[in-house]
Amino acid sequence: MFTAGDTAAVENALKKLIAVRLYQRSRNVVGVEGKTALEEVGLAEGDAEEMYRLLAIAKLEDRYVVSTTRRMERPYVKRGVAGYP
């Protein structure tokens, strides 16, 4: 999106994402660490793990936002009392 028309940067990012997917799939499904895909795009195992952790489905606490206001309080009235319009 921010490459200013440079398609090589987009292709490189997509290749890295595919390499991380292939690495994780070979590790979890096959049981063998397939590092060849990572080596082709120049990623280390630590980088692949970090990318997976950041891009995978978040933990339950990160997916849902639980309101901290009590049910009886009215947040808009409370906001007006605090001096905010």
Summary of the structure (lengths in Angstrom):
residues: 85
radius of gyration: 21.8
end to end distance: 36.7
largest distance: 61.2
contacts: 153
relative contact order: 0.10
helix: 61%
strand: 0%
